[in-house]
Amino acid sequence: MTVKQRCLLSSYIYQHTCSFAALSIPPLLPLISSELSLTAANAGLLMFMVYLSTALTAPASGYFTDRVAMKFLVVFSVGLLSLGLVLLSAARDFLTLLAIALMMGVGYSVSGPLSTKMVASVFEQEMRATALGIKQTGTSSGSALASLILPSIAVVAHRHSAFIAAAGIAAAAIPIIILTYVNTINPEKAQSERYMLGAMSRGDTILFQLGSFGLGFCMFAMIAHLPLFLTADVGFSIVEAGFMLALTQFFSVLGRVGLGVLADRFFSRKRTAVLSLASIIAAVSSTVFILSVRSQTFIAAVSLAFIGFFLFGSIGVVFTIGSELFNSERVGTTSGMTYFFLALGNSFGPLVFGQLIDALGYSTAWQLYVLAVCLCAFAFIFPLISHVKPGRLFSPQL
């Protein structure tokens, strides 16, 4: 196995493990909600706390990714997530769950910058979007694994047993990640902090970050509330709802690779065009899902597959753009900033969508969801059709 293959494999396992641990909560939300009598808004608050903590600590995590040994960061992040899962298994009240979710967000914040740097340090620009897309499939496969196995464990035993099992799986991956990785990062002259701040404040960069926020918002609004919607409003069982969520995550695995290849082959100089196209297709697919879920289950499942491929699958391209803002010495820092906006959307998506569901009902809330996806497309496409001079965001410098 080559050095590149080992680094890519290690980063994938790491991303998969962190996502599996952090996203063990949504598949079990129906049981948690039933046990604690939570509203949709309160249920969404759990993932809000995870991603709010992730967003607030992501810039610091990116900073330390460029300066602290990879092995330490892996042990710290996965260990903290595993500890959080153990504590979740013992938690009996909502406030305790919220506090644990905050703690888990700190561990999860390391995964984006660190896994991106593990890949970007060894892959050239011509193959970077594909490689990062493959790495990002770990997010989808981790979520899919949690959606497939944890509800079944919880039904047979209890949600507490499901969280313990998830903690054991995550902790067991730590030595595999460390032993697989090969450190090949070459020191380069770092760009000044003033230059970085100036570049991050450009109009095209700001629009990209706002689009990243929107993608994160829409993705995790669906991850958190799709199982609740299908069980409480449509009539699915928790296992069936978990399968539908897993289906979305499975196709997002294909999307992260497919969109990465598309970005490398045809849009290497204008990668945001891929994000805009993906958002438009996701908006159409979301509309079809809303119209068909109550009467045409197969069509609804196909629509979720498209949403998984194009909406969830676009995150690899987002991290590729973030990693190409500056030289590889600062990949961790710039990826941390991108992850900040993405995770901020992740945190507010479940919370705001839950509030909309409680206030307006599922039908109106889903219509507003489609509008939000359309706004993402606008944020990504506007710099391409405006007179704003493209900056390095659209012309990779690595």
C-alpha positions as CSV (number, residue, x, y, z in Angstrom):
1,M,0.0,0.0,0.0
2,T,1.4,3.4,-1.0
3,V,1.9,6.3,1.4
4,K,-1.0,8.2,-0.2
5,Q,-3.3,5.2,0.1
6,R,-2.4,4.7,3.8
7,C,-3.0,8.4,4.5
8,L,-6.3,8.3,2.7
9,L,-7.4,5.1,4.5
10,S,-6.4,6.4,7.9
11,S,-8.2,9.7,7.3
12,Y,-11.3,7.8,6.2
13,I,-11.4,5.5,9.2
14,Y,-10.9,8.6,11.5
15,Q,-13.7,10.5,9.8
16,H,-15.9,7.5,9.9
17,T,-15.3,6.9,13.6
18,C,-15.9,10.4,14.7
19,S,-19.1,10.7,12.6
20,F,-20.3,7.4,13.9
21,A,-19.9,8.5,17.5
22,A,-21.3,12.0,17.1
23,L,-24.2,10.9,14.9
24,S,-25.2,8.1,17.1
25,I,-27.8,10.5,18.6
26,P,-30.2,11.1,15.7
27,P,-31.2,7.4,15.1
28,L,-32.1,7.1,18.8
29,L,-33.9,10.5,19.1
30,P,-37.4,8.9,18.7
31,L,-36.7,6.7,21.8
32,I,-35.1,9.6,23.7
33,S,-38.0,11.8,22.9
34,S,-40.5,9.2,24.0
35,E,-38.7,8.5,27.2
36,L,-38.3,12.1,28.2
37,S,-41.4,13.5,26.5
38,L,-39.5,15.9,24.3
39,T,-41.0,18.2,21.7
40,A,-39.5,18.3,18.2
41,A,-37.7,21.5,19.1
42,N,-36.2,20.0,22.3
43,A,-35.1,16.9,20.3
44,G,-33.4,19.2,17.8
45,L,-31.7,21.0,20.6
46,L,-29.5,17.9,21.3
47,M,-27.8,18.1,17.9
48,F,-27.8,21.8,18.2
49,M,-25.6,21.6,21.2
50,V,-23.3,19.1,19.6
51,Y,-22.7,21.3,16.5
52,L,-22.7,24.6,18.4
53,S,-19.8,23.3,20.4
54,T,-18.2,22.0,17.3
55,A,-18.6,25.3,15.5
56,L,-17.2,27.4,18.4
57,T,-14.2,25.2,18.9
58,A,-13.5,24.4,15.2
59,P,-11.2,27.4,14.6
60,A,-9.1,26.5,17.6
61,S,-9.1,22.8,16.5
62,G,-7.8,23.9,13.1
63,Y,-5.1,26.0,14.7
64,F,-3.9,23.1,16.8
65,T,-4.1,20.8,13.9
66,D,-1.3,22.7,12.2
67,R,0.8,22.6,15.4
68,V,0.1,19.5,17.5
69,A,1.0,15.9,16.7
70,M,-1.7,13.9,14.8
71,K,-1.6,11.0,17.3
72,F,-2.5,13.1,20.2
73,L,-5.4,14.8,18.4
74,V,-6.8,11.4,17.3
75,V,-6.7,10.1,20.9
76,F,-8.1,13.3,22.3
77,S,-11.0,13.6,19.8
78,V,-12.1,10.0,19.5
79,G,-11.5,9.4,23.3
80,L,-13.7,12.4,24.1
81,L,-16.5,11.2,21.8
82,S,-16.3,7.7,23.3
83,L,-16.5,9.1,26.8
84,G,-19.5,11.2,25.8
85,L,-21.3,8.1,24.5
86,V,-20.7,6.3,27.8
87,L,-22.1,9.2,29.7
88,L,-25.1,9.4,27.4
89,S,-25.9,5.8,28.3
90,A,-26.1,6.8,31.9
91,A,-27.9,10.1,31.5
92,R,-31.5,10.2,32.8
93,D,-32.5,13.9,32.3
94,F,-32.6,16.3,29.4
95,L,-30.1,18.9,30.9
96,T,-27.5,16.2,31.4
97,L,-27.9,15.1,27.8
98,L,-27.4,18.7,26.7
99,A,-24.2,19.0,28.7
100,I,-22.8,15.8,27.3
101,A,-23.7,16.9,23.8
102,L,-21.6,20.1,24.3
103,M,-18.7,18.0,25.4
104,M,-18.9,15.7,22.4
105,G,-18.9,18.7,20.1
106,V,-15.4,19.6,21.3
107,G,-14.1,16.2,20.2
108,Y,-16.0,16.3,16.9
109,S,-14.6,19.7,16.0
110,V,-11.1,18.2,15.5
111,S,-12.3,15.7,12.9
112,G,-12.8,18.1,10.0
113,P,-9.5,20.0,10.1
114,L,-7.4,17.0,11.0
115,S,-8.8,14.6,8.5
116,T,-8.6,17.3,5.8
117,K,-4.9,17.9,6.5
118,M,-4.1,14.2,6.6
119,V,-5.3,14.1,2.9
120,A,-4.3,17.5,1.6
121,S,-0.7,17.1,2.7
122,V,-0.1,14.2,0.3
123,F,-2.5,14.7,-2.7
124,E,-1.9,17.2,-5.5
125,Q,-4.5,19.8,-6.4
126,E,-5.5,17.7,-9.5
127,M,-6.7,14.8,-7.4
128,R,-7.5,16.6,-4.1
129,A,-11.3,16.9,-4.5
130,T,-11.6,13.2,-5.3
131,A,-9.4,12.2,-2.4
132,L,-11.2,14.5,0.0
133,G,-14.5,13.3,-1.3
134,I,-13.4,9.7,-0.5
135,K,-12.3,10.8,2.9
136,Q,-15.6,12.6,3.5
137,T,-17.5,9.4,2.8
138,G,-16.5,8.5,6.3
139,T,-19.1,11.0,7.6
140,S,-21.8,9.3,5.6
141,S,-20.7,5.7,6.3
142,G,-20.4,6.5,10.0
143,S,-23.9,8.0,10.1
144,A,-25.3,5.1,8.1
145,L,-23.7,2.5,10.4
146,A,-25.2,4.2,13.4
147,S,-28.6,4.4,11.7
148,L,-28.5,0.7,10.8
149,I,-27.3,-0.9,14.0
150,L,-28.1,1.3,16.9
151,P,-32.0,1.3,16.6
152,S,-32.0,-2.5,16.4
153,I,-29.8,-2.7,19.5
154,A,-32.0,-0.2,21.3
155,V,-35.2,-2.1,20.4
156,V,-33.7,-5.5,21.6
157,A,-32.0,-4.1,24.7
158,H,-32.3,-0.4,25.5
159,R,-30.9,2.9,24.2
160,H,-28.4,2.8,27.0
161,S,-26.9,-0.4,25.6
162,A,-26.8,1.1,22.1
163,F,-24.7,4.0,23.3
164,I,-22.3,1.7,25.2
165,A,-21.9,-0.4,22.0
166,A,-21.2,2.8,20.0
167,A,-18.6,3.9,22.5
168,G,-16.8,0.6,22.3
169,I,-16.7,0.6,18.5
170,A,-15.3,4.1,18.4
171,A,-12.6,3.5,21.0
172,A,-11.5,0.3,19.2
173,A,-10.7,2.4,16.1
174,I,-8.0,4.6,17.7
175,P,-5.0,2.2,17.3
176,I,-6.1,1.4,13.8
177,I,-6.1,5.1,12.8
178,I,-2.7,5.8,14.3
179,L,-1.0,2.7,13.0
180,T,-2.3,3.2,9.4
181,Y,-1.2,6.8,9.0
182,V,2.1,7.9,7.6
183,N,3.3,11.4,8.5
184,T,4.5,13.1,5.3
185,I,3.8,16.8,5.9
186,N,6.6,18.9,4.6
187,P,7.2,22.3,6.3
188,E,6.4,25.3,4.1
189,K,6.6,29.0,4.6
190,A,3.3,30.0,6.2
191,Q,1.3,33.0,5.1
192,S,0.9,35.8,7.6
193,E,-2.1,36.0,9.8
194,R,-3.0,39.4,8.4
195,Y,-3.0,38.0,4.9
196,M,-5.3,35.2,5.9
197,L,-7.7,37.5,7.6
198,G,-7.8,39.7,4.6
199,A,-8.4,36.8,2.2
200,M,-11.2,35.4,4.4
201,S,-13.0,38.8,4.3
202,R,-13.3,38.9,0.4
203,G,-16.8,38.8,-1.0
204,D,-16.5,35.5,-2.8
205,T,-15.1,33.9,0.3
206,I,-17.9,35.2,2.4
207,L,-20.5,33.9,0.0
208,F,-18.8,30.5,0.0
209,Q,-18.9,30.4,3.8
210,L,-22.5,31.4,3.9
211,G,-23.3,28.7,1.4
212,S,-21.4,26.2,3.6
213,F,-23.5,27.4,6.6
214,G,-26.6,26.7,4.5
215,L,-25.5,23.3,3.5
216,G,-24.8,22.4,7.1
217,F,-28.1,23.8,8.1
218,C,-30.1,21.7,5.6
219,M,-28.2,18.5,6.0
220,F,-28.5,18.3,9.8
221,A,-32.1,19.5,9.9
222,M,-32.8,16.4,7.8
223,I,-30.6,14.1,9.8
224,A,-32.1,15.1,13.1
225,H,-35.7,15.3,12.1
226,L,-36.2,12.8,9.3
227,P,-36.6,9.8,11.7
228,L,-39.0,11.8,13.9
229,F,-41.0,12.9,10.9
230,L,-41.3,9.4,9.5
231,T,-42.2,7.8,12.8
232,A,-44.5,10.5,14.3
233,D,-46.2,11.9,11.2
234,V,-46.0,9.4,8.4
235,G,-46.3,6.2,10.5
236,F,-43.0,4.4,9.9
237,S,-41.4,2.2,12.6
238,I,-38.2,3.3,14.1
239,V,-36.3,0.6,12.2
240,E,-37.9,1.6,8.9
241,A,-37.1,5.3,9.6
242,G,-33.5,4.3,10.4
243,F,-33.3,2.5,7.1
244,M,-34.5,5.6,5.2
245,L,-31.9,7.7,6.9
246,A,-29.2,5.1,6.2
247,L,-30.3,5.1,2.5
248,T,-29.7,8.8,2.4
249,Q,-26.2,8.4,4.0
250,F,-25.3,5.5,1.7
251,F,-25.9,7.6,-1.4
252,S,-24.1,10.5,0.1
253,V,-21.0,8.2,0.1
254,L,-21.4,7.8,-3.6
255,G,-22.0,11.5,-4.0
256,R,-18.9,12.6,-2.2
257,V,-16.8,10.6,-4.5
258,G,-18.8,11.4,-7.6
259,L,-18.9,15.1,-7.0
260,G,-15.2,15.1,-6.1
261,V,-14.4,13.5,-9.5
262,L,-16.6,16.0,-11.2
263,A,-14.9,18.9,-9.5
264,D,-11.5,17.6,-10.4
265,R,-12.2,16.7,-14.0
266,F,-14.4,19.6,-15.2
267,F,-14.6,22.3,-12.5
268,S,-11.1,22.5,-11.0
269,R,-11.0,26.3,-11.5
270,K,-14.7,26.9,-10.6
271,R,-15.5,24.3,-7.9
272,T,-18.5,26.3,-6.5
273,A,-20.4,25.6,-9.7
274,V,-20.5,21.9,-8.6
275,L,-22.0,23.0,-5.3
276,S,-24.6,25.2,-6.9
277,L,-25.7,22.5,-9.3
278,A,-25.9,20.0,-6.5
279,S,-28.0,22.4,-4.4
280,I,-30.5,22.9,-7.2
281,I,-30.9,19.1,-7.8
282,A,-31.3,18.6,-4.0
283,A,-34.1,21.2,-3.9
284,V,-36.0,19.5,-6.6
285,S,-35.5,16.1,-4.9
286,S,-36.7,17.5,-1.6
287,T,-39.9,18.7,-3.2
288,V,-40.5,15.3,-4.7
289,F,-39.9,13.6,-1.4
290,I,-42.4,15.9,0.4
291,L,-45.1,15.2,-2.2
292,S,-44.6,11.4,-2.3
293,V,-43.6,10.2,1.1
294,R,-47.2,9.5,2.3
295,S,-48.4,7.6,-0.7
296,Q,-45.4,6.5,-2.9
297,T,-42.7,5.1,-0.6
298,F,-40.5,4.0,-3.4
299,I,-40.5,7.4,-5.1
300,A,-39.8,9.0,-1.7
301,A,-36.9,6.6,-1.2
302,V,-35.4,7.5,-4.6
303,S,-35.8,11.2,-3.7
304,L,-33.9,10.6,-0.5
305,A,-31.2,8.9,-2.5
306,F,-30.8,12.0,-4.7
307,I,-30.8,14.2,-1.7
308,G,-28.1,12.1,-0.2
309,F,-26.0,12.1,-3.4
310,F,-26.2,15.8,-4.2
311,L,-26.8,17.6,-0.9
312,F,-24.9,15.4,1.6
313,G,-22.4,14.4,-1.0
314,S,-21.3,18.0,-1.7
315,I,-19.4,18.3,1.6
316,G,-16.2,16.9,0.1
317,V,-16.1,19.7,-2.4
318,V,-16.7,22.2,0.4
319,F,-13.6,21.0,2.3
320,T,-11.6,20.9,-0.9
321,I,-12.3,24.6,-1.5
322,G,-11.5,25.3,2.1
323,S,-8.2,23.4,1.9
324,E,-7.1,25.4,-1.2
325,L,-7.4,28.9,0.2
326,F,-3.8,28.9,1.4
327,N,-0.7,26.7,1.3
328,S,-0.6,23.3,2.9
329,E,1.1,24.6,6.0
330,R,-2.2,26.3,7.0
331,V,-4.7,23.6,5.8
332,G,-5.7,22.9,9.3
333,T,-6.4,26.5,10.2
334,T,-8.4,27.3,7.0
335,S,-10.3,24.0,7.2
336,G,-11.1,24.9,10.7
337,M,-12.7,28.2,9.6
338,T,-14.7,26.4,6.9
339,Y,-15.7,23.8,9.4
340,F,-16.8,26.6,11.7
341,F,-19.4,27.9,9.3
342,L,-20.5,24.4,8.3
343,A,-20.9,23.2,11.9
344,L,-22.7,26.4,12.8
345,G,-25.2,25.5,10.2
346,N,-25.2,21.9,11.5
347,S,-26.1,23.3,15.0
348,F,-28.8,25.7,14.0
349,G,-30.5,23.4,11.4
350,P,-32.0,20.9,13.9
351,L,-33.0,23.6,16.3
352,V,-34.6,26.0,13.9
353,F,-36.3,23.3,11.9
354,G,-37.7,21.8,15.1
355,Q,-39.1,25.2,16.1
356,L,-40.7,25.5,12.6
357,I,-42.2,22.1,12.9
358,D,-43.7,22.9,16.3
359,A,-45.0,26.2,15.2
360,L,-46.1,25.5,11.6
361,G,-46.4,21.8,11.2
362,Y,-44.4,19.4,9.1
363,S,-45.9,20.4,5.8
364,T,-45.0,24.1,6.0
365,A,-41.6,23.4,7.6
366,W,-40.6,21.1,4.7
367,Q,-41.6,23.8,2.2
368,L,-39.3,26.3,4.0
369,Y,-36.6,23.6,3.9
370,V,-36.7,23.5,0.1
371,L,-36.4,27.3,0.1
372,A,-33.3,27.1,2.3
373,V,-31.7,24.6,-0.2
374,C,-32.4,27.0,-3.0
375,L,-30.7,29.8,-1.1
376,C,-27.6,27.6,-0.9
377,A,-27.5,27.4,-4.7
378,F,-27.7,31.1,-5.0
379,A,-24.9,31.7,-2.5
380,F,-22.6,29.4,-4.6
381,I,-23.6,30.6,-8.0
382,F,-23.7,34.3,-7.5
383,P,-19.9,34.9,-7.6
384,L,-19.9,33.0,-10.9
385,I,-22.4,35.3,-12.6
386,S,-21.6,38.6,-11.0
387,H,-18.8,41.0,-11.8
388,V,-16.9,40.2,-8.6
389,K,-13.4,39.3,-9.6
390,P,-12.8,35.6,-8.5
391,G,-10.2,35.3,-5.8
392,R,-8.2,32.3,-4.8
393,L,-11.3,30.6,-3.7
394,F,-12.1,29.8,-7.3
395,S,-8.5,29.5,-8.5
396,P,-6.7,27.0,-6.2
397,Q,-3.2,28.0,-5.3
398,L,-1.8,24.7,-3.9
